[in-house]
Amino acid sequence: MADGSFIVSLDFELHWGVRDVVSLSQKKDHFLRARDSIPEMLRAFEAHEVHATWATVGFLFARDKRHLVDHLPELRPKYTQRRFDPYSFLDEVGEDERSDPFHYASSLLRAIAAVPGQEIASHTFSHYYCLEDGQTAETFEADLKAAAAIAGEFGNVTEALVFPRGQYNPAYHAILEKVGVRAYRTPPMFYPYRARRADQENLAHRALRLLDSYLPLGGAHGDDPSPDRDGLVQLRAGLFLRPYTPSRRHLEPVRMRRIKRAMTDAARRGRDFHLWWHPHNFGTHTSHNLAILNDVLGQYRELRDRYGWPSRNMGEAARAMEGQA
């Protein structure tokens, strides 16, 4: 068993991650503010010496439209529900990051890569849904290969992988090994978080996940992972750092206590605690969300100093476990 660590991962998607549920015309300012918040997050990580994994949708690596089109895989999913298909949306994508900062992010990725301890990883090429009808193992493999190819200047980004919408598909495990994945994030064990198709989601699941952000319904969400027989490391997510909501502002102390107690439990017991969110969550009430982040990272510093609990990105956590297996 590894000595445990504080793991942070971010699902870096911009509009690609919510394209099927959010109209860009109504959210442009939100995504622009989210982009502006990323340098602030990086400053917070650097100040508190926190390492983090930025699991990035492959489309965001493109320098321009031609670069994107040149890296599209020949094999693509044919989702039964057309709204899941990002390829049908490409005609609406602009020419480059300057004209379309909602679907390109190469400048932000270079800024992330310049900060010590920040790992650029994969959130698949196309925000791929591994459990939806109409996709196959072959199209999933083609998607991950495209993600690795377009992100080549940033190293082997597919060494660490985060599944969009938490749709981990155990039937694809052999593909992870084949394309060089070493660590991948899966949902918590508590059943409202379990991987499922969109049409299997319901209000009860969402309500229980929300309550778990305030009360320990799912426990402390600590984790004791180890490499499997193929050498891959499954890292379970802990708590989602929900964005600040004015209507629940009176519950903020409860939420922060929930996060800090879970972190303290993991640090004291030498376990992993994995905090995650989307950068675009900071696109609204940005100053509040950054203050919350700094509070959480300050708690990490106290726990590191008290228990020797390190900060690791996903790749570092996997290597630490491999070294102790």
C-alpha positions as a Markdown table, in Angstrom:
| # | Residue | x | y | z |
|---|---|---|---|---|
| 1 | Met | 0.0 | 0.0 | 0.0 |
| 2 | Ala | 1.3 | 3.5 | -0.9 |
| 3 | Asp | 1.7 | 6.2 | 1.8 |
| 4 | Gly | -1.3 | 8.1 | 0.5 |
| 5 | Ser | -1.4 | 11.6 | -0.9 |
| 6 | Phe | -3.6 | 14.6 | -1.8 |
| 7 | Ile | -4.6 | 14.2 | -5.4 |
| 8 | Val | -6.1 | 17.0 | -7.5 |
| 9 | Ser | -7.5 | 16.5 | -10.9 |
| 10 | Leu | -9.4 | 19.0 | -13.2 |
| 11 | Asp | -11.6 | 18.1 | -16.1 |
| 12 | Phe | -10.5 | 20.7 | -18.6 |
| 13 | Glu | -13.2 | 20.9 | -21.2 |
| 14 | Leu | -14.5 | 24.5 | -21.8 |
| 15 | His | -17.6 | 24.2 | -24.0 |
| 16 | Trp | -16.8 | 20.7 | -25.3 |
| 17 | Gly | -17.7 | 19.2 | -22.0 |
| 18 | Val | -21.2 | 20.7 | -21.8 |
| 19 | Arg | -22.0 | 21.2 | -25.5 |
| 20 | Asp | -24.9 | 18.8 | -25.3 |
| 21 | Val | -26.6 | 20.6 | -22.4 |
| 22 | Val | -25.5 | 24.3 | -22.5 |
| 23 | Ser | -26.0 | 26.8 | -25.3 |
| 24 | Leu | -22.8 | 28.7 | -26.0 |
| 25 | Ser | -24.7 | 31.8 | -26.9 |
| 26 | Gln | -26.0 | 32.1 | -23.4 |
| 27 | Lys | -22.7 | 31.3 | -21.7 |
| 28 | Lys | -19.9 | 33.1 | -23.5 |
| 29 | Asp | -19.1 | 35.4 | -20.6 |
| 30 | His | -19.1 | 32.4 | -18.3 |
| 31 | Phe | -16.4 | 30.6 | -20.3 |
| 32 | Leu | -14.3 | 33.7 | -20.7 |
| 33 | Arg | -14.3 | 34.2 | -17.0 |
| 34 | Ala | -13.4 | 30.6 | -16.6 |
| 35 | Arg | -10.4 | 31.0 | -18.8 |
| 36 | Asp | -9.3 | 34.1 | -16.8 |
| 37 | Ser | -9.6 | 32.0 | -13.6 |
| 38 | Ile | -7.0 | 29.4 | -14.7 |
| 39 | Pro | -3.9 | 31.6 | -14.1 |
| 40 | Glu | -5.3 | 32.3 | -10.7 |
| 41 | Met | -5.7 | 28.6 | -10.0 |
| 42 | Leu | -2.1 | 28.0 | -11.2 |
| 43 | Arg | -0.9 | 30.7 | -8.8 |
| 44 | Ala | -2.8 | 29.1 | -5.9 |
| 45 | Phe | -1.3 | 25.7 | -6.8 |
| 46 | Glu | 2.2 | 27.1 | -7.0 |
| 47 | Ala | 1.8 | 29.1 | -3.7 |
| 48 | His | 0.6 | 26.0 | -1.8 |
| 49 | Glu | 3.0 | 23.6 | -3.6 |
| 50 | Val | 0.1 | 21.5 | -4.9 |
| 51 | His | 0.5 | 19.2 | -7.9 |
| 52 | Ala | -2.5 | 18.7 | -10.1 |
| 53 | Thr | -3.6 | 16.8 | -13.2 |
| 54 | Trp | -5.3 | 18.7 | -16.0 |
| 55 | Ala | -7.3 | 16.1 | -17.9 |
| 56 | Thr | -7.9 | 17.9 | -21.2 |
| 57 | Val | -10.3 | 17.2 | -24.1 |
| 58 | Gly | -8.1 | 16.6 | -27.1 |
| 59 | Phe | -9.9 | 19.2 | -29.3 |
| 60 | Leu | -8.5 | 21.9 | -27.0 |
| 61 | Phe | -4.9 | 21.1 | -28.0 |
| 62 | Ala | -5.6 | 22.2 | -31.6 |
| 63 | Arg | -3.7 | 25.3 | -32.8 |
| 64 | Asp | -6.4 | 26.1 | -35.4 |
| 65 | Lys | -9.1 | 24.4 | -37.4 |
| 66 | Arg | -6.7 | 22.8 | -39.9 |
| 67 | His | -4.7 | 21.3 | -37.1 |
| 68 | Leu | -7.9 | 19.9 | -35.5 |
| 69 | Val | -9.2 | 18.5 | -38.8 |
| 70 | Asp | -5.8 | 16.8 | -39.5 |
| 71 | His | -6.1 | 14.9 | -36.2 |
| 72 | Leu | -9.7 | 13.7 | -36.5 |
| 73 | Pro | -9.8 | 9.9 | -36.2 |
| 74 | Glu | -11.1 | 7.9 | -39.1 |
| 75 | Leu | -13.1 | 5.7 | -36.8 |
| 76 | Arg | -15.6 | 7.7 | -34.8 |
| 77 | Pro | -18.5 | 6.8 | -32.5 |
| 78 | Lys | -22.0 | 6.8 | -34.0 |
| 79 | Tyr | -24.0 | 7.6 | -30.9 |
| 80 | Thr | -27.7 | 6.7 | -31.0 |
| 81 | Gln | -28.4 | 10.1 | -29.4 |
| 82 | Arg | -27.0 | 12.6 | -31.9 |
| 83 | Arg | -26.6 | 15.3 | -29.2 |
| 84 | Phe | -23.6 | 13.4 | -27.9 |
| 85 | Asp | -21.7 | 13.6 | -31.2 |
| 86 | Pro | -19.2 | 16.5 | -31.2 |
| 87 | Tyr | -18.2 | 15.8 | -34.8 |
| 88 | Ser | -21.6 | 17.0 | -36.0 |
| 89 | Phe | -20.8 | 20.3 | -34.3 |
| 90 | Leu | -17.4 | 21.1 | -36.0 |
| 91 | Asp | -18.9 | 23.4 | -38.6 |
| 92 | Glu | -19.8 | 25.8 | -35.7 |
| 93 | Val | -16.2 | 25.9 | -34.4 |
| 94 | Gly | -14.1 | 28.9 | -35.2 |
| 95 | Glu | -10.7 | 29.1 | -36.9 |
| 96 | Asp | -8.4 | 29.5 | -33.9 |
| 97 | Glu | -8.1 | 30.4 | -30.2 |
| 98 | Arg | -8.3 | 34.1 | -30.9 |
| 99 | Ser | -11.6 | 33.9 | -32.7 |
| 100 | Asp | -13.0 | 31.0 | -30.7 |
| 101 | Pro | -11.6 | 30.8 | -27.1 |
| 102 | Phe | -14.4 | 28.4 | -26.2 |
| 103 | His | -13.1 | 25.5 | -28.2 |
| 104 | Tyr | -9.3 | 26.0 | -28.3 |
| 105 | Ala | -6.9 | 26.4 | -25.4 |
| 106 | Ser | -3.3 | 25.9 | -26.6 |
| 107 | Ser | -2.1 | 29.1 | -24.9 |
| 108 | Leu | -3.6 | 28.0 | -21.6 |
| 109 | Leu | -2.1 | 24.6 | -21.9 |
| 110 | Arg | 1.3 | 26.1 | -22.4 |
| 111 | Ala | 0.8 | 28.2 | -19.3 |
| 112 | Ile | -0.2 | 25.1 | -17.3 |
| 113 | Ala | 2.8 | 23.1 | -18.5 |
| 114 | Ala | 5.1 | 25.9 | -17.3 |
| 115 | Val | 4.1 | 25.5 | -13.7 |
| 116 | Pro | 5.9 | 22.9 | -11.6 |
| 117 | Gly | 3.9 | 19.8 | -10.6 |
| 118 | Gln | 1.1 | 20.4 | -13.2 |
| 119 | Glu | 0.4 | 17.3 | -15.3 |
| 120 | Ile | -1.4 | 17.6 | -18.6 |
| 121 | Ala | -3.4 | 14.4 | -19.1 |
| 122 | Ser | -6.3 | 13.1 | -21.2 |
| 123 | His | -10.0 | 13.6 | -21.0 |
| 124 | Thr | -10.2 | 11.6 | -24.3 |
| 125 | Phe | -10.0 | 13.3 | -27.7 |
| 126 | Ser | -13.7 | 14.1 | -28.2 |
| 127 | His | -15.2 | 14.0 | -24.7 |
| 128 | Tyr | -15.9 | 10.4 | -25.4 |
| 129 | Tyr | -18.8 | 8.6 | -23.7 |
| 130 | Cys | -17.8 | 5.1 | -23.0 |
| 131 | Leu | -21.2 | 3.8 | -21.9 |
| 132 | Glu | -23.5 | 5.4 | -24.5 |
| 133 | Asp | -25.1 | 3.4 | -27.3 |
| 134 | Gly | -23.5 | 3.6 | -30.7 |
| 135 | Gln | -19.8 | 3.6 | -29.7 |
| 136 | Thr | -17.5 | 0.6 | -29.6 |
| 137 | Ala | -14.1 | -0.5 | -28.3 |
| 138 | Glu | -12.6 | 0.2 | -31.7 |
| 139 | Thr | -13.8 | 3.8 | -31.8 |
| 140 | Phe | -12.7 | 4.3 | -28.2 |
| 141 | Glu | -9.2 | 3.1 | -29.1 |
| 142 | Ala | -9.1 | 5.4 | -32.1 |
| 143 | Asp | -10.2 | 8.3 | -29.9 |
| 144 | Leu | -7.4 | 7.8 | -27.4 |
| 145 | Lys | -4.8 | 7.5 | -30.2 |
| 146 | Ala | -6.0 | 10.8 | -31.7 |
| 147 | Ala | -5.8 | 12.4 | -28.2 |
| 148 | Ala | -2.1 | 11.3 | -27.9 |
| 149 | Ala | -1.3 | 12.5 | -31.4 |
| 150 | Ile | -2.7 | 16.0 | -31.2 |
| 151 | Ala | -1.1 | 16.6 | -27.8 |
| 152 | Gly | 2.4 | 15.3 | -28.8 |
| 153 | Glu | 4.3 | 18.5 | -27.8 |
| 154 | Phe | 3.0 | 18.1 | -24.2 |
| 155 | Gly | 4.3 | 14.5 | -23.8 |
| 156 | Asn | 2.3 | 11.3 | -23.5 |
| 157 | Val | -0.9 | 12.8 | -22.1 |
| 158 | Thr | -2.7 | 9.5 | -22.2 |
| 159 | Glu | -0.6 | 8.1 | -19.4 |
| 160 | Ala | -3.3 | 9.6 | -17.1 |
| 161 | Leu | -6.9 | 9.5 | -18.1 |
| 162 | Val | -10.2 | 10.8 | -16.8 |
| 163 | Phe | -13.4 | 9.4 | -18.3 |
| 164 | Pro | -15.9 | 12.1 | -19.3 |
| 165 | Arg | -19.1 | 12.0 | -17.2 |
| 166 | Gly | -17.4 | 9.3 | -15.1 |
| 167 | Gln | -18.3 | 6.7 | -17.7 |
| 168 | Tyr | -15.7 | 4.1 | -16.9 |
| 169 | Asn | -16.2 | 1.0 | -19.0 |
| 170 | Pro | -14.4 | -2.0 | -17.5 |
| 171 | Ala | -14.8 | -3.8 | -20.9 |
| 172 | Tyr | -12.2 | -1.3 | -22.3 |
| 173 | His | -9.5 | -2.1 | -19.8 |
| 174 | Ala | -7.3 | -3.9 | -22.3 |
| 175 | Ile | -7.4 | -0.8 | -24.5 |
| 176 | Leu | -6.1 | 1.4 | -21.7 |
| 177 | Glu | -3.1 | -0.9 | -21.4 |
| 178 | Lys | -2.6 | -1.0 | -25.1 |
| 179 | Val | -2.4 | 2.8 | -25.6 |
| 180 | Gly | -0.1 | 3.3 | -22.5 |
| 181 | Val | -2.5 | 4.5 | -19.8 |
| 182 | Arg | -0.9 | 4.1 | -16.4 |
| 183 | Ala | -3.5 | 5.8 | -14.1 |
| 184 | Tyr | -7.2 | 6.5 | -14.6 |
| 185 | Arg | -9.8 | 8.1 | -12.4 |
| 186 | Thr | -13.1 | 6.3 | -11.6 |
| 187 | Pro | -16.1 | 7.5 | -9.6 |
| 188 | Pro | -16.4 | 6.9 | -5.8 |
| 189 | Met | -17.8 | 3.6 | -4.6 |
| 190 | Phe | -20.9 | 5.2 | -3.1 |
| 191 | Tyr | -23.7 | 4.1 | -5.5 |
| 192 | Pro | -25.1 | 7.5 | -6.6 |
| 193 | Tyr | -21.7 | 8.2 | -8.2 |
| 194 | Arg | -21.4 | 4.9 | -10.1 |
| 195 | Ala | -20.7 | 4.9 | -13.8 |
| 196 | Arg | -23.9 | 4.9 | -15.8 |
| 197 | Arg | -25.4 | 6.1 | -19.1 |
| 198 | Ala | -27.1 | 9.5 | -19.2 |
| 199 | Asp | -30.6 | 7.9 | -19.5 |
| 200 | Gln | -29.9 | 6.0 | -16.2 |
| 201 | Glu | -29.3 | 9.2 | -14.3 |
| 202 | Asn | -32.1 | 10.4 | -12.1 |
| 203 | Leu | -33.0 | 13.1 | -9.6 |
| 204 | Ala | -32.4 | 10.8 | -6.6 |
| 205 | His | -28.7 | 10.2 | -7.7 |
| 206 | Arg | -28.2 | 13.9 | -8.1 |
| 207 | Ala | -29.8 | 14.7 | -4.8 |
| 208 | Leu | -27.7 | 12.2 | -2.9 |
| 209 | Arg | -24.5 | 13.4 | -4.6 |
| 210 | Leu | -25.4 | 16.9 | -3.5 |
| 211 | Leu | -26.1 | 15.9 | 0.1 |
| 212 | Asp | -22.8 | 14.0 | 0.2 |
| 213 | Ser | -21.1 | 17.3 | -0.4 |
| 214 | Tyr | -22.4 | 18.5 | 2.9 |
| 215 | Leu | -22.9 | 15.3 | 5.0 |
| 216 | Pro | -20.7 | 12.1 | 5.0 |
| 217 | Leu | -23.3 | 9.9 | 3.4 |
| 218 | Gly | -20.6 | 8.2 | 1.3 |
| 219 | Gly | -18.0 | 8.2 | 4.1 |
| 220 | Ala | -14.7 | 10.0 | 3.9 |
| 221 | His | -13.9 | 8.9 | 0.3 |
| 222 | Gly | -10.3 | 7.9 | 1.1 |
| 223 | Asp | -8.7 | 5.4 | -1.1 |
| 224 | Asp | -5.9 | 2.8 | -0.9 |
| 225 | Pro | -5.2 | 1.9 | -4.6 |
| 226 | Ser | -2.5 | -0.4 | -5.9 |
| 227 | Pro | -1.5 | -1.4 | -9.4 |
| 228 | Asp | -3.5 | -4.2 | -11.0 |
| 229 | Arg | -2.0 | -7.2 | -12.6 |
| 230 | Asp | -1.4 | -5.2 | -15.8 |
| 231 | Gly | 0.3 | -2.4 | -13.9 |
| 232 | Leu | -2.5 | 0.1 | -14.3 |
| 233 | Val | -3.6 | 2.2 | -11.2 |
| 234 | Gln | -7.3 | 3.0 | -10.7 |
| 235 | Leu | -7.6 | 6.2 | -8.7 |
| 236 | Arg | -11.0 | 6.7 | -7.2 |
| 237 | Ala | -12.4 | 10.2 | -7.1 |
| 238 | Gly | -13.1 | 11.7 | -3.7 |
| 239 | Leu | -15.3 | 14.8 | -3.4 |
| 240 | Phe | -16.2 | 17.2 | -6.2 |
| 241 | Leu | -15.3 | 20.8 | -5.4 |
| 242 | Arg | -18.8 | 22.2 | -6.2 |
| 243 | Pro | -18.9 | 25.8 | -7.3 |
| 244 | Tyr | -20.2 | 28.4 | -5.0 |
| 245 | Thr | -24.0 | 28.8 | -5.0 |
| 246 | Pro | -25.5 | 32.0 | -3.4 |
| 247 | Ser | -28.7 | 30.2 | -2.6 |
| 248 | Arg | -26.7 | 27.8 | -0.4 |
| 249 | Arg | -24.3 | 30.3 | 1.0 |
| 250 | His | -25.4 | 29.6 | 4.6 |
| 251 | Leu | -24.3 | 26.0 | 4.1 |
| 252 | Glu | -20.8 | 26.9 | 3.0 |
| 253 | Pro | -19.3 | 26.3 | 6.5 |
| 254 | Val | -20.9 | 22.8 | 6.5 |
| 255 | Arg | -19.5 | 22.0 | 3.0 |
| 256 | Met | -16.0 | 23.2 | 3.9 |
| 257 | Arg | -16.0 | 21.2 | 7.1 |
| 258 | Arg | -17.0 | 18.1 | 5.1 |
| 259 | Ile | -14.1 | 18.5 | 2.7 |
| 260 | Lys | -11.5 | 19.3 | 5.4 |
| 261 | Arg | -12.6 | 16.4 | 7.6 |
| 262 | Ala | -12.3 | 14.0 | 4.7 |
| 263 | Met | -8.8 | 15.4 | 3.9 |
| 264 | Thr | -7.8 | 15.1 | 7.5 |
| 265 | Asp | -9.0 | 11.5 | 7.8 |
| 266 | Ala | -7.0 | 10.5 | 4.7 |
| 267 | Ala | -3.8 | 12.3 | 5.9 |
| 268 | Arg | -4.1 | 10.8 | 9.4 |
| 269 | Arg | -4.6 | 7.3 | 8.0 |
| 270 | Gly | -2.0 | 7.6 | 5.2 |
| 271 | Arg | -4.7 | 7.3 | 2.4 |
| 272 | Asp | -5.3 | 9.1 | -0.8 |
| 273 | Phe | -7.9 | 11.8 | -1.0 |
| 274 | His | -8.8 | 12.9 | -4.6 |
| 275 | Leu | -10.5 | 16.3 | -5.1 |
| 276 | Trp | -11.7 | 17.2 | -8.5 |
| 277 | Trp | -13.6 | 19.9 | -10.5 |
| 278 | His | -13.9 | 21.6 | -13.9 |
| 279 | Pro | -12.1 | 24.9 | -14.5 |
| 280 | His | -15.3 | 26.2 | -16.0 |
| 281 | Asn | -17.0 | 25.8 | -12.6 |
| 282 | Phe | -15.1 | 28.9 | -11.7 |
| 283 | Gly | -16.8 | 30.9 | -14.5 |
| 284 | Thr | -19.5 | 32.2 | -12.2 |
| 285 | His | -18.8 | 33.8 | -8.7 |
| 286 | Thr | -15.1 | 33.5 | -9.6 |
| 287 | Ser | -13.8 | 35.3 | -6.6 |
| 288 | His | -15.8 | 33.2 | -4.2 |
| 289 | Asn | -14.6 | 30.0 | -5.8 |
| 290 | Leu | -11.0 | 31.1 | -5.8 |
| 291 | Ala | -11.3 | 31.9 | -2.1 |
| 292 | Ile | -12.7 | 28.5 | -1.4 |
| 293 | Leu | -9.9 | 26.9 | -3.3 |
| 294 | Asn | -7.3 | 28.7 | -1.4 |
| 295 | Asp | -9.0 | 27.7 | 1.9 |
| 296 | Val | -8.9 | 24.1 | 0.9 |
| 297 | Leu | -5.2 | 24.3 | -0.3 |
| 298 | Gly | -4.3 | 26.0 | 3.0 |
| 299 | Gln | -5.8 | 23.0 | 4.8 |
| 300 | Tyr | -3.7 | 20.7 | 2.7 |
| 301 | Arg | -0.5 | 22.7 | 3.7 |
| 302 | Glu | -1.4 | 22.2 | 7.4 |
| 303 | Leu | -1.9 | 18.5 | 6.9 |
| 304 | Arg | 1.3 | 18.1 | 4.9 |
| 305 | Asp | 3.2 | 19.8 | 7.7 |
| 306 | Arg | 1.5 | 17.7 | 10.4 |
| 307 | Tyr | 1.4 | 14.3 | 8.8 |
| 308 | Gly | 4.0 | 14.5 | 6.0 |
| 309 | Trp | 1.1 | 14.0 | 3.5 |
| 310 | Pro | 2.4 | 14.8 | 0.0 |
| 311 | Ser | 0.6 | 16.3 | -2.9 |
| 312 | Arg | 0.8 | 14.3 | -6.1 |
| 313 | Asn | -0.8 | 14.5 | -9.5 |
| 314 | Met | -2.3 | 11.3 | -11.0 |
| 315 | Gly | 0.9 | 10.2 | -12.8 |
| 316 | Glu | 3.0 | 10.8 | -9.7 |
| 317 | Ala | 0.5 | 8.9 | -7.5 |
| 318 | Ala | 0.7 | 5.9 | -9.9 |
| 319 | Arg | 4.5 | 5.9 | -9.9 |
| 320 | Ala | 4.6 | 6.1 | -6.1 |
| 321 | Met | 2.3 | 3.1 | -5.9 |
| 322 | Glu | 4.3 | 1.2 | -8.5 |
| 323 | Gly | 7.4 | 1.8 | -6.5 |
| 324 | Gln | 5.8 | 0.4 | -3.3 |
| 325 | Ala | 3.9 | -2.5 | -4.8 |
